[in-house]
Each structure stands twice: as structure tokens, then as C-alpha cells.
Amino acid sequence: MFDLDKWQEIWNTITANKVRSIMTGFGVFWGIFMLVLLVGIGNAFEGGVMKSVKGFATNSCFFWTNATSEPYKGFRKGRRWVMNNRDIETIKSQVKGVEEISPMLFGESSSKNVVWGRKSTGAQVTGVYPGHFNIQTQTVLHGRLFNDLDIQNQSKVALLGRTVAQNLFDKDKNPVGEYIRVNGIYFQVVGVIRPNSQAQVGGDALTSVYLPFSTMQKAFNRGDTIYFMAATAKPDVPVTLIEKQIKDVIKKNHSIAPNDDKASRSFNMEQEFKTFQNLFLGIRWLIWFVGIGTLLSGIIGVSNIMLVTVRERTREIGVRRALGAKPIAILTQVISESFVLTFIAGFGGLFLGAIILEMISMGMQGAPDDGMVFIPPFVSFGTAMISMSILVFSGLLAGFIPAMRAMSIKAIDAIREE
């Protein structure tokens, strides 16, 4: 049953010394306030980084070549070599864990290497397989992506990054079907794309022109050369496993020493993503450690003030005990006072922190999000509930020691004390 007199008495006790109560509660207020801000900003940073790699295959790995560092099978140390088309076919047949594979070939670029009519612009020219767009996914703004027929038929078609299309064509014009000149050779535009991920390997898709890999090899007389290669693993297959198997196949094809890791270079996106996850886990732990540590200092201040309050009310407590008040009633009274003071201060910090995060979020909504490291900050419902639980527990903890001190007061000793 709700006891109005009891809660009025608690409120009167807290407000009897307003300055002391405000200064005491400020420590709790500040602890929760900083915890909410830190969690919100941490979420904004984590969300921004993960958004920047959204659309990039996390189960991918990439390969390129370097000079050999060891002599092998009659070849001297320091030999330069390149991957070729045979490597792709061998990998497809021997490495069963590979799901997608795409070689990459880079063309010459200049400030005006892509031309349409009287307009020209500079662009990175890249030859790829259709699988490339499953590794680094793209949004198709117009037209379509490459397909296997484009590779088999060596079709003279091109995909334009959004920025390239904007530089060449009018805003309301659909470039699909138009012919452009890339490094002196004509290609028909079949699509306009923009990347789904800000993290990109092999150049910025916005400022790139993509050609079918086989077409680029033939049109620009690149022979059997592969500059760069990307692959993804099938579900439940570790990327590290296919990375090693692919490197073993490539080394065998080109007579590279099996232990010559400097000659065949690679990096693994799965490991990079795990590094990100571990980093964010550490940041979350640090945020909660700092926030709860700040809150704990406020709780200690509340507990100390409640001890002072109990000392000041020793005579009052003695009179109550003499009149028959049970120890549990004294215990409840002190803990309730501590809880109310802590809860009001903590809820104020939680509310103000949430308001500030919401204001920041509203201010960021109108800003362009291209290249932003942060998303609008937020605090999840679960985090808010955890914060409220911490408040409740903190209020009870702050009042427990003073309450035990109050229970230890003997009625006769309290009444005698002046």
C-alpha cells in the first residue's frame, strides 16, 4: 500500500538541506550523463565504420605479386612475375572452397581519358569479372552489370561510376546505350553504378570505368596478364583456408618457392573485420568502465552524505526506537532516502544525455553522409534499461551502509546524546 506520509517525510528530509542534496546528487547526475554520452558517441563511431564497409564481402581475400625473395628451380632471387588466366582456371578446379573469383586489370588513366562527344573526364579504367560485383557490391542506377556472356564474347561494353557519368552527361540523361571513348577505344555504356561500401579495393568505383576483363585484355593488348585478384569463400569455409590454398596454387603454377611469402602477397578481409570487432569490443568495455567508474564516485559521495545525515539524526532515530519503531523501518527509511536522491539525480543525467544525443542526431540528418565517419548517435532501449537498473542498484547500495549504521544506534544512547 502506498504510504504518502512516508514519502513526504523522505522528500522533506532530502530538501531540508537543498545545497547539500544538489551537490551530492550532481556526482550521480554527471556519472549517468557521461555514460549516456559516451555510449551514444561510441555507437555513432561503430555504426559509421560498419556502414562504410557495408556491402563489402567480409569473407573475401585479395592477391597480388611481388619480386621473389628466394631462388627456386633454377630461377634467381628477385625475379619479377605476374599472374595469368591459367591461375584462375586452376583455382576454380582445385580450390573447392572458393565461391566467387575475379581478376583485375588496370588501364592507363589521365585527366581526359574518357570522352563522350565534346565532353571528357578522367577515370580509373579497370577490367573485372562479373563476380567482382558480388565481392564489392554496387547499386545499379541505370542499366545492368556485366554477365558471363560479356566475358565469353569479349563484349565492348562499359560500366560508369556515378561521378564519371555526371561529368560526361547531362543530369536528366540516361547514359545507357551511348558510346564513349576510353583511352582511344569505343565502348557502349550498359550501366551506371555507385558503390554500397566506402571501403573499396582497386580504386574508387565512383570515378571508375569498368570493362569486361577479357575485353580489356584484348582491346588494350595486355596479353595474359592479371594485376590483382579477389576471391570469396563459400559459407562455413574459413577465408584463411582458401587464402593459403590459392597462394599454394599460384606459387606452384609460377615456380615460386612454397615458403616465399614475399613473392605472393595477400590480405584477408575476414581478419580485418575481426580486428574491427575486437576494437569496438574494447571501446565498449572502456566506455562502460569509465562511465561506471564516474558513477561510482558519485555513489560514494551519496553514501558519505547519508552517513552524515544519519549522524545528525541520531537523536531522532533514538526517539523512534524508544517509541517502538522496528529496525527494518529505520533501515527502509534510510535506504529510501538514498534511493530517491540517487534516482532523481541519475534520471536527470539520463534524460539530459538522451536529449543532447537526439539534438546531435537531428543536426546530422540534413548533412550529406558521403564519407562521414559517424552516424547519428543513439542509445538503444536495452542500454537505457541497463542504465536504469544501475541507478536502482546504486541507490540501494549508497544507502545500505548508512542504514546499517542507523540500525546499530541504541535508543538509550541516542536519547542521551546532545
C-alpha beads as a LAMMPS data file, in Angstrom:
LAMMPS data file: protein, C-alpha beads

418 atoms
417 bonds

1 atom types
1 bond types

-500.0 500.0 xlo xhi
-500.0 500.0 ylo yhi
-500.0 500.0 zlo zhi

Masses

1 110.0

Atoms # bond

1 1 1 0.000 0.000 0.000
2 1 1 1.316 3.457 -0.908
3 1 1 2.241 5.444 2.214
4 1 1 2.023 9.131 1.271
5 1 1 3.236 10.352 4.679
6 1 1 6.348 8.223 4.423
7 1 1 7.302 9.625 1.008
8 1 1 6.562 13.179 2.116
9 1 1 8.892 12.663 5.039
10 1 1 11.591 11.331 2.709
11 1 1 11.177 14.337 0.429
12 1 1 11.283 16.773 3.349
13 1 1 14.469 15.173 4.616
14 1 1 16.153 15.497 1.209
15 1 1 15.046 19.112 0.679
16 1 1 15.880 20.199 4.240
17 1 1 19.394 20.985 3.049
18 1 1 18.958 21.784 -0.642
19 1 1 22.530 22.816 -1.388
20 1 1 23.988 19.664 0.117
21 1 1 21.473 17.453 -1.693
22 1 1 22.141 19.138 -5.051
23 1 1 25.914 18.912 -4.716
24 1 1 25.660 15.299 -3.611
25 1 1 23.300 14.334 -6.410
26 1 1 25.463 16.072 -9.020
27 1 1 28.047 13.290 -8.852
28 1 1 25.404 10.713 -9.767
29 1 1 23.920 13.046 -12.389
30 1 1 27.300 13.547 -14.034
31 1 1 28.169 9.843 -13.964
32 1 1 24.994 8.790 -15.788
33 1 1 25.170 11.792 -18.114
34 1 1 28.726 10.924 -19.214
35 1 1 27.859 7.234 -19.531
36 1 1 24.963 8.022 -21.889
37 1 1 27.052 10.432 -23.980
38 1 1 29.982 8.027 -24.237
39 1 1 27.741 5.109 -25.206
40 1 1 25.919 7.249 -27.784
41 1 1 29.128 8.559 -29.367
42 1 1 30.647 5.064 -29.294
43 1 1 27.581 3.716 -31.127
44 1 1 27.868 6.549 -33.657
45 1 1 31.523 5.732 -34.364
46 1 1 30.964 1.977 -34.569
47 1 1 27.910 2.430 -36.774
48 1 1 29.786 4.824 -39.054
49 1 1 32.721 2.467 -39.534
50 1 1 30.476 -0.558 -40.142
51 1 1 28.369 1.470 -42.555
52 1 1 31.491 2.385 -44.502
53 1 1 32.224 -1.325 -45.119
54 1 1 28.611 -2.400 -45.594
55 1 1 28.265 -4.130 -48.936
56 1 1 31.861 -5.345 -48.906
57 1 1 32.193 -9.127 -48.704
58 1 1 33.631 -9.949 -45.291
59 1 1 34.649 -13.422 -46.497
60 1 1 36.989 -12.108 -49.191
61 1 1 40.728 -12.098 -49.761
62 1 1 42.934 -10.311 -52.296
63 1 1 46.147 -11.286 -54.061
64 1 1 48.979 -9.544 -55.936
65 1 1 52.560 -10.328 -56.888
66 1 1 55.983 -9.124 -55.830
67 1 1 59.585 -9.965 -56.626
68 1 1 60.737 -13.361 -55.357
69 1 1 62.870 -13.376 -52.244
70 1 1 64.342 -16.866 -52.694
71 1 1 65.904 -18.744 -55.637
72 1 1 63.857 -21.759 -56.763
73 1 1 64.041 -24.339 -59.572
74 1 1 66.850 -22.536 -61.328
75 1 1 65.263 -19.100 -61.099
76 1 1 67.251 -16.424 -59.355
77 1 1 66.177 -14.365 -56.370
78 1 1 64.426 -11.076 -57.204
79 1 1 62.577 -12.414 -60.261
80 1 1 59.555 -10.381 -61.348
81 1 1 56.441 -12.326 -62.317
82 1 1 52.690 -11.843 -62.882
83 1 1 49.570 -13.958 -62.509
84 1 1 47.767 -15.135 -65.650
85 1 1 44.470 -16.609 -66.858
86 1 1 45.620 -20.173 -66.183
87 1 1 45.747 -19.334 -62.473
88 1 1 42.014 -18.564 -62.495
89 1 1 41.092 -21.868 -64.111
90 1 1 43.412 -23.834 -61.823
91 1 1 41.983 -22.188 -58.722
92 1 1 38.405 -22.911 -59.851
93 1 1 39.214 -26.583 -60.340
94 1 1 41.460 -27.220 -57.342
95 1 1 40.261 -24.885 -54.569
96 1 1 36.768 -26.167 -53.751
97 1 1 36.058 -23.592 -51.074
98 1 1 36.067 -20.647 -53.496
99 1 1 32.659 -19.130 -54.239
100 1 1 33.494 -16.024 -56.314
101 1 1 36.712 -15.085 -58.057
102 1 1 37.572 -12.032 -60.119
103 1 1 40.897 -10.914 -61.609
104 1 1 41.516 -7.202 -62.035
105 1 1 43.402 -5.312 -64.724
106 1 1 44.176 -1.599 -64.530
107 1 1 44.429 0.663 -67.557
108 1 1 46.178 3.937 -68.190
109 1 1 44.474 6.976 -66.701
110 1 1 44.759 10.681 -67.379
111 1 1 42.750 13.827 -66.834
112 1 1 40.797 13.328 -70.118
113 1 1 40.999 9.609 -70.922
114 1 1 37.191 9.100 -71.144
115 1 1 35.334 11.049 -73.843
116 1 1 31.717 11.447 -74.963
117 1 1 31.006 13.979 -77.648
118 1 1 32.754 17.177 -76.700
119 1 1 32.963 16.309 -73.015
120 1 1 35.813 14.468 -71.357
121 1 1 36.830 13.439 -67.869
122 1 1 39.498 11.439 -66.087
123 1 1 38.699 7.974 -64.744
124 1 1 40.325 4.813 -63.404
125 1 1 39.879 2.087 -66.054
126 1 1 39.516 -1.394 -64.551
127 1 1 38.813 -4.794 -66.114
128 1 1 36.886 -7.253 -63.926
129 1 1 34.769 -10.408 -63.938
130 1 1 31.041 -10.236 -63.040
131 1 1 31.967 -11.804 -59.678
132 1 1 33.713 -8.569 -58.736
133 1 1 30.321 -7.003 -58.079
134 1 1 29.476 -9.724 -55.552
135 1 1 32.712 -9.016 -53.694
136 1 1 32.359 -5.228 -53.755
137 1 1 28.617 -4.748 -54.237
138 1 1 27.208 -1.857 -56.239
139 1 1 23.842 -0.150 -56.613
140 1 1 22.785 -0.059 -60.265
141 1 1 21.452 3.430 -61.007
142 1 1 20.858 2.757 -64.716
143 1 1 21.110 -0.333 -66.878
144 1 1 22.788 -3.522 -65.698
145 1 1 26.030 -5.093 -64.509
146 1 1 28.301 -7.379 -66.517
147 1 1 27.391 -11.019 -67.077
148 1 1 29.240 -14.174 -68.171
149 1 1 28.321 -13.605 -71.820
150 1 1 30.165 -10.276 -71.749
151 1 1 33.308 -12.154 -70.675
152 1 1 32.883 -15.026 -73.155
153 1 1 32.096 -12.756 -76.123
154 1 1 34.651 -10.110 -75.143
155 1 1 31.872 -7.538 -75.453
156 1 1 32.918 -3.905 -75.849
157 1 1 30.679 -2.619 -73.072
158 1 1 31.391 -0.382 -70.078
159 1 1 30.024 0.428 -66.630
160 1 1 30.388 4.002 -65.432
161 1 1 30.805 5.163 -61.867
162 1 1 28.249 7.796 -60.892
163 1 1 30.786 10.646 -60.838
164 1 1 32.087 9.740 -64.303
165 1 1 28.522 9.695 -65.670
166 1 1 27.765 13.072 -64.072
167 1 1 30.901 14.584 -65.616
168 1 1 30.082 13.340 -69.115
169 1 1 26.300 13.518 -69.383
170 1 1 23.543 15.977 -68.526
171 1 1 21.763 15.404 -65.228
172 1 1 18.490 14.166 -66.753
173 1 1 20.113 11.989 -69.446
174 1 1 20.306 8.206 -69.173
175 1 1 23.782 7.213 -70.479
176 1 1 22.802 3.583 -71.185
177 1 1 23.234 2.820 -74.878
178 1 1 25.597 5.729 -75.525
179 1 1 29.106 5.148 -76.909
180 1 1 32.117 6.557 -75.063
181 1 1 35.804 6.546 -75.952
182 1 1 38.070 5.028 -73.292
183 1 1 41.779 5.529 -73.935
184 1 1 41.018 5.854 -77.636
185 1 1 38.687 2.822 -77.989
186 1 1 34.893 2.958 -78.198
187 1 1 32.667 1.112 -75.716
188 1 1 28.898 1.077 -75.264
189 1 1 27.607 2.092 -71.821
190 1 1 25.428 -0.651 -70.287
191 1 1 25.110 0.691 -66.756
192 1 1 25.791 3.384 -64.178
193 1 1 26.698 2.333 -60.639
194 1 1 27.617 3.639 -57.234
195 1 1 29.335 1.581 -54.505
196 1 1 27.436 0.305 -51.480
197 1 1 30.586 0.484 -49.395
198 1 1 33.008 3.327 -48.798
199 1 1 35.734 0.725 -48.287
200 1 1 36.970 -0.225 -51.764
201 1 1 39.907 -2.151 -53.116
202 1 1 41.345 -1.360 -56.536
203 1 1 40.138 2.225 -56.850
204 1 1 37.094 4.362 -56.176
205 1 1 34.087 2.954 -58.053
206 1 1 32.526 6.426 -58.350
207 1 1 35.390 7.645 -60.519
208 1 1 35.998 4.382 -62.384
209 1 1 35.051 2.898 -65.739
210 1 1 34.689 -0.897 -65.584
211 1 1 35.260 -3.108 -68.631
212 1 1 34.862 -6.885 -69.013
213 1 1 38.209 -8.420 -68.087
214 1 1 38.599 -10.426 -71.308
215 1 1 37.691 -7.381 -73.402
216 1 1 40.282 -5.226 -71.687
217 1 1 42.994 -7.829 -72.137
218 1 1 42.327 -7.988 -75.880
219 1 1 41.422 -4.341 -76.628
220 1 1 44.462 -2.910 -74.861
221 1 1 46.837 -5.722 -75.833
222 1 1 47.507 -6.820 -72.242
223 1 1 48.103 -10.436 -73.246
224 1 1 47.655 -12.953 -70.440
225 1 1 48.332 -10.592 -67.543
226 1 1 46.471 -10.329 -64.227
227 1 1 47.500 -7.462 -61.928
228 1 1 45.258 -8.189 -58.967
229 1 1 42.823 -10.893 -57.928
230 1 1 39.930 -11.168 -55.467
231 1 1 38.121 -14.233 -54.150
232 1 1 35.436 -15.109 -51.617
233 1 1 34.925 -18.264 -49.599
234 1 1 31.808 -20.394 -49.582
235 1 1 29.614 -20.268 -46.446
236 1 1 31.202 -22.017 -43.448
237 1 1 34.608 -22.151 -45.192
238 1 1 37.306 -20.117 -43.385
239 1 1 38.793 -17.424 -45.595
240 1 1 42.229 -18.188 -44.161
241 1 1 41.967 -21.704 -45.607
242 1 1 41.216 -20.655 -49.193
243 1 1 43.774 -17.844 -48.935
244 1 1 46.512 -20.383 -48.241
245 1 1 45.264 -22.818 -50.892
246 1 1 45.084 -20.115 -53.576
247 1 1 48.604 -18.917 -52.783
248 1 1 49.872 -22.501 -52.961
249 1 1 48.270 -22.960 -56.400
250 1 1 49.700 -19.683 -57.719
251 1 1 53.199 -20.446 -56.415
252 1 1 53.134 -23.895 -58.000
253 1 1 51.984 -22.510 -61.355
254 1 1 54.827 -19.970 -61.465
255 1 1 57.631 -21.988 -59.852
256 1 1 57.743 -19.896 -56.672
257 1 1 59.283 -21.375 -53.529
258 1 1 56.471 -22.668 -51.256
259 1 1 57.781 -20.704 -48.282
260 1 1 58.398 -17.475 -50.261
261 1 1 55.621 -15.354 -48.728
262 1 1 57.108 -12.099 -50.034
263 1 1 56.634 -13.137 -53.667
264 1 1 52.900 -13.870 -53.399
265 1 1 51.193 -11.218 -51.290
266 1 1 47.637 -11.168 -49.948
267 1 1 45.368 -9.776 -47.294
268 1 1 42.299 -11.229 -45.680
269 1 1 39.168 -9.122 -45.093
270 1 1 37.826 -11.627 -42.572
271 1 1 40.789 -10.894 -40.309
272 1 1 40.347 -7.153 -40.852
273 1 1 36.692 -7.361 -39.808
274 1 1 37.619 -9.391 -36.728
275 1 1 40.133 -6.672 -35.857
276 1 1 37.335 -4.088 -36.144
277 1 1 35.056 -6.176 -33.942
278 1 1 37.752 -6.592 -31.281
279 1 1 38.472 -2.852 -31.426
280 1 1 34.822 -1.961 -30.899
281 1 1 34.526 -4.514 -28.104
282 1 1 37.463 -2.848 -26.366
283 1 1 35.920 0.604 -26.887
284 1 1 32.610 -0.582 -25.396
285 1 1 34.354 -2.025 -22.358
286 1 1 36.352 1.192 -21.914
287 1 1 33.203 3.331 -22.178
288 1 1 31.365 1.310 -19.553
289 1 1 34.435 1.184 -17.319
290 1 1 34.876 4.970 -17.412
291 1 1 31.134 5.662 -17.119
292 1 1 30.522 3.304 -14.223
293 1 1 33.717 4.494 -12.518
294 1 1 32.451 8.090 -12.705
295 1 1 29.046 6.976 -11.425
296 1 1 30.664 5.049 -8.586
297 1 1 32.428 8.175 -7.361
298 1 1 29.027 9.875 -7.195
299 1 1 27.543 6.915 -5.317
300 1 1 30.347 7.083 -2.754
301 1 1 29.537 10.764 -2.266
302 1 1 25.857 9.942 -1.683
303 1 1 26.795 7.230 0.796
304 1 1 29.095 9.591 2.729
305 1 1 26.413 12.272 2.930
306 1 1 23.871 9.727 4.134
307 1 1 26.307 8.734 6.882
308 1 1 26.499 12.386 7.885
309 1 1 22.705 12.602 7.767
310 1 1 22.343 9.541 9.978
311 1 1 24.804 11.082 12.430
312 1 1 22.825 14.316 12.509
313 1 1 19.586 12.415 13.109
314 1 1 20.922 10.145 15.840
315 1 1 18.559 11.640 18.445
316 1 1 15.559 11.371 16.102
317 1 1 16.373 7.715 15.383
318 1 1 16.726 7.022 19.117
319 1 1 13.312 8.526 19.836
320 1 1 11.753 6.383 17.116
321 1 1 13.381 3.288 18.523
322 1 1 12.171 4.194 22.003
323 1 1 8.626 4.588 20.681
324 1 1 8.685 1.109 19.187
325 1 1 9.960 1.611 15.647
326 1 1 11.284 -1.673 14.272
327 1 1 14.853 -1.852 12.919
328 1 1 13.501 -2.715 9.474
329 1 1 11.553 0.568 9.459
330 1 1 14.729 2.539 10.173
331 1 1 16.609 0.541 7.516
332 1 1 13.886 1.156 4.933
333 1 1 13.722 4.861 5.745
334 1 1 17.444 5.495 5.177
335 1 1 17.701 3.330 2.067
336 1 1 14.602 5.016 0.595
337 1 1 16.089 8.468 1.120
338 1 1 19.308 7.394 -0.583
339 1 1 17.387 5.738 -3.414
340 1 1 15.192 8.776 -4.123
341 1 1 18.155 11.177 -4.163
342 1 1 20.176 8.873 -6.427
343 1 1 17.267 8.105 -8.755
344 1 1 16.260 11.753 -9.264
345 1 1 19.851 12.824 -9.981
346 1 1 20.554 9.819 -12.192
347 1 1 17.332 10.086 -14.163
348 1 1 18.104 13.758 -14.775
349 1 1 21.518 12.822 -16.195
350 1 1 19.981 10.066 -18.338
351 1 1 17.274 12.388 -19.661
352 1 1 19.677 15.257 -20.451
353 1 1 22.144 12.899 -22.142
354 1 1 19.376 11.446 -24.316
355 1 1 18.162 14.950 -25.240
356 1 1 21.662 16.053 -26.288
357 1 1 22.157 12.904 -28.384
358 1 1 18.788 13.497 -30.057
359 1 1 19.726 17.098 -30.846
360 1 1 23.024 15.964 -32.382
361 1 1 21.167 13.304 -34.365
362 1 1 18.659 15.852 -35.703
363 1 1 21.508 18.172 -36.687
364 1 1 23.248 15.387 -38.633
365 1 1 20.163 14.259 -40.558
366 1 1 20.339 17.131 -43.024
367 1 1 24.080 16.731 -43.667
368 1 1 25.353 14.620 -46.585
369 1 1 26.524 11.239 -45.337
370 1 1 29.105 10.508 -48.047
371 1 1 32.410 9.821 -46.338
372 1 1 31.144 10.547 -42.816
373 1 1 32.902 8.580 -40.090
374 1 1 29.945 8.860 -37.688
375 1 1 26.269 8.043 -37.978
376 1 1 23.738 9.933 -35.804
377 1 1 24.473 8.955 -32.176
378 1 1 21.917 6.878 -30.303
379 1 1 21.368 4.870 -27.149
380 1 1 19.474 1.615 -27.542
381 1 1 16.479 0.670 -25.403
382 1 1 18.494 -2.135 -23.839
383 1 1 21.240 0.302 -22.821
384 1 1 18.642 2.630 -21.291
385 1 1 17.222 -0.271 -19.281
386 1 1 20.707 -1.270 -18.115
387 1 1 21.334 2.333 -17.049
388 1 1 18.083 2.416 -15.091
389 1 1 18.994 -0.872 -13.423
390 1 1 22.371 0.580 -12.462
391 1 1 20.562 3.578 -10.979
392 1 1 18.281 1.400 -8.886
393 1 1 21.141 -0.755 -7.658
394 1 1 23.315 2.311 -6.981
395 1 1 20.593 3.958 -4.915
396 1 1 20.168 0.870 -2.778
397 1 1 23.932 0.394 -2.428
398 1 1 24.527 4.011 -1.421
399 1 1 22.025 3.757 1.403
400 1 1 22.932 0.324 2.709
401 1 1 25.974 1.218 4.847
402 1 1 24.330 4.315 6.374
403 1 1 21.216 2.240 7.033
404 1 1 23.231 -0.382 8.878
405 1 1 24.822 2.413 10.897
406 1 1 21.367 3.711 11.796
407 1 1 20.196 0.249 12.857
408 1 1 23.150 -0.074 15.224
409 1 1 22.104 3.008 17.201
410 1 1 20.703 2.104 20.628
411 1 1 17.675 4.031 21.763
412 1 1 19.008 4.946 25.245
413 1 1 22.373 6.127 23.845
414 1 1 20.710 8.221 21.148
415 1 1 18.356 9.943 23.584
416 1 1 21.205 10.821 25.937
417 1 1 23.298 12.302 23.102
418 1 1 23.217 16.070 22.727

Bonds

1 1 1 2
2 1 2 3
3 1 3 4
4 1 4 5
5 1 5 6
6 1 6 7
7 1 7 8
8 1 8 9
9 1 9 10
10 1 10 11
11 1 11 12
12 1 12 13
13 1 13 14
14 1 14 15
15 1 15 16
16 1 16 17
17 1 17 18
18 1 18 19
19 1 19 20
20 1 20 21
21 1 21 22
22 1 22 23
23 1 23 24
24 1 24 25
25 1 25 26
26 1 26 27
27 1 27 28
28 1 28 29
29 1 29 30
30 1 30 31
31 1 31 32
32 1 32 33
33 1 33 34
34 1 34 35
35 1 35 36
36 1 36 37
37 1 37 38
38 1 38 39
39 1 39 40
40 1 40 41
41 1 41 42
42 1 42 43
43 1 43 44
44 1 44 45
45 1 45 46
46 1 46 47
47 1 47 48
48 1 48 49
49 1 49 50
50 1 50 51
51 1 51 52
52 1 52 53
53 1 53 54
54 1 54 55
55 1 55 56
56 1 56 57
57 1 57 58
58 1 58 59
59 1 59 60
60 1 60 61
61 1 61 62
62 1 62 63
63 1 63 64
64 1 64 65
65 1 65 66
66 1 66 67
67 1 67 68
68 1 68 69
69 1 69 70
70 1 70 71
71 1 71 72
72 1 72 73
73 1 73 74
74 1 74 75
75 1 75 76
76 1 76 77
77 1 77 78
78 1 78 79
79 1 79 80
80 1 80 81
81 1 81 82
82 1 82 83
83 1 83 84
84 1 84 85
85 1 85 86
86 1 86 87
87 1 87 88
88 1 88 89
89 1 89 90
90 1 90 91
91 1 91 92
92 1 92 93
93 1 93 94
94 1 94 95
95 1 95 96
96 1 96 97
97 1 97 98
98 1 98 99
99 1 99 100
100 1 100 101
101 1 101 102
102 1 102 103
103 1 103 104
104 1 104 105
105 1 105 106
106 1 106 107
107 1 107 108
108 1 108 109
109 1 109 110
110 1 110 111
111 1 111 112
112 1 112 113
113 1 113 114
114 1 114 115
115 1 115 116
116 1 116 117
117 1 117 118
118 1 118 119
119 1 119 120
120 1 120 121
121 1 121 122
122 1 122 123
123 1 123 124
124 1 124 125
125 1 125 126
126 1 126 127
127 1 127 128
128 1 128 129
129 1 129 130
130 1 130 131
131 1 131 132
132 1 132 133
133 1 133 134
134 1 134 135
135 1 135 136
136 1 136 137
137 1 137 138
138 1 138 139
139 1 139 140
140 1 140 141
141 1 141 142
142 1 142 143
143 1 143 144
144 1 144 145
145 1 145 146
146 1 146 147
147 1 147 148
148 1 148 149
149 1 149 150
150 1 150 151
151 1 151 152
152 1 152 153
153 1 153 154
154 1 154 155
155 1 155 156
156 1 156 157
157 1 157 158
158 1 158 159
159 1 159 160
160 1 160 161
161 1 161 162
162 1 162 163
163 1 163 164
164 1 164 165
165 1 165 166
166 1 166 167
167 1 167 168
168 1 168 169
169 1 169 170
170 1 170 171
171 1 171 172
172 1 172 173
173 1 173 174
174 1 174 175
175 1 175 176
176 1 176 177
177 1 177 178
178 1 178 179
179 1 179 180
180 1 180 181
181 1 181 182
182 1 182 183
183 1 183 184
184 1 184 185
185 1 185 186
186 1 186 187
187 1 187 188
188 1 188 189
189 1 189 190
190 1 190 191
191 1 191 192
192 1 192 193
193 1 193 194
194 1 194 195
195 1 195 196
196 1 196 197
197 1 197 198
198 1 198 199
199 1 199 200
200 1 200 201
201 1 201 202
202 1 202 203
203 1 203 204
204 1 204 205
205 1 205 206
206 1 206 207
207 1 207 208
208 1 208 209
209 1 209 210
210 1 210 211
211 1 211 212
212 1 212 213
213 1 213 214
214 1 214 215
215 1 215 216
216 1 216 217
217 1 217 218
218 1 218 219
219 1 219 220
220 1 220 221
221 1 221 222
222 1 222 223
223 1 223 224
224 1 224 225
225 1 225 226
226 1 226 227
227 1 227 228
228 1 228 229
229 1 229 230
230 1 230 231
231 1 231 232
232 1 232 233
233 1 233 234
234 1 234 235
235 1 235 236
236 1 236 237
237 1 237 238
238 1 238 239
239 1 239 240
240 1 240 241
241 1 241 242
242 1 242 243
243 1 243 244
244 1 244 245
245 1 245 246
246 1 246 247
247 1 247 248
248 1 248 249
249 1 249 250
250 1 250 251
251 1 251 252
252 1 252 253
253 1 253 254
254 1 254 255
255 1 255 256
256 1 256 257
257 1 257 258
258 1 258 259
259 1 259 260
260 1 260 261
261 1 261 262
262 1 262 263
263 1 263 264
264 1 264 265
265 1 265 266
266 1 266 267
267 1 267 268
268 1 268 269
269 1 269 270
270 1 270 271
271 1 271 272
272 1 272 273
273 1 273 274
274 1 274 275
275 1 275 276
276 1 276 277
277 1 277 278
278 1 278 279
279 1 279 280
280 1 280 281
281 1 281 282
282 1 282 283
283 1 283 284
284 1 284 285
285 1 285 286
286 1 286 287
287 1 287 288
288 1 288 289
289 1 289 290
290 1 290 291
291 1 291 292
292 1 292 293
293 1 293 294
294 1 294 295
295 1 295 296
296 1 296 297
297 1 297 298
298 1 298 299
299 1 299 300
300 1 300 301
301 1 301 302
302 1 302 303
303 1 303 304
304 1 304 305
305 1 305 306
306 1 306 307
307 1 307 308
308 1 308 309
309 1 309 310
310 1 310 311
311 1 311 312
312 1 312 313
313 1 313 314
314 1 314 315
315 1 315 316
316 1 316 317
317 1 317 318
318 1 318 319
319 1 319 320
320 1 320 321
321 1 321 322
322 1 322 323
323 1 323 324
324 1 324 325
325 1 325 326
326 1 326 327
327 1 327 328
328 1 328 329
329 1 329 330
330 1 330 331
331 1 331 332
332 1 332 333
333 1 333 334
334 1 334 335
335 1 335 336
336 1 336 337
337 1 337 338
338 1 338 339
339 1 339 340
340 1 340 341
341 1 341 342
342 1 342 343
343 1 343 344
344 1 344 345
345 1 345 346
346 1 346 347
347 1 347 348
348 1 348 349
349 1 349 350
350 1 350 351
351 1 351 352
352 1 352 353
353 1 353 354
354 1 354 355
355 1 355 356
356 1 356 357
357 1 357 358
358 1 358 359
359 1 359 360
360 1 360 361
361 1 361 362
362 1 362 363
363 1 363 364
364 1 364 365
365 1 365 366
366 1 366 367
367 1 367 368
368 1 368 369
369 1 369 370
370 1 370 371
371 1 371 372
372 1 372 373
373 1 373 374
374 1 374 375
375 1 375 376
376 1 376 377
377 1 377 378
378 1 378 379
379 1 379 380
380 1 380 381
381 1 381 382
382 1 382 383
383 1 383 384
384 1 384 385
385 1 385 386
386 1 386 387
387 1 387 388
388 1 388 389
389 1 389 390
390 1 390 391
391 1 391 392
392 1 392 393
393 1 393 394
394 1 394 395
395 1 395 396
396 1 396 397
397 1 397 398
398 1 398 399
399 1 399 400
400 1 400 401
401 1 401 402
402 1 402 403
403 1 403 404
404 1 404 405
405 1 405 406
406 1 406 407
407 1 407 408
408 1 408 409
409 1 409 410
410 1 410 411
411 1 411 412
412 1 412 413
413 1 413 414
414 1 414 415
415 1 415 416
416 1 416 417
417 1 417 418
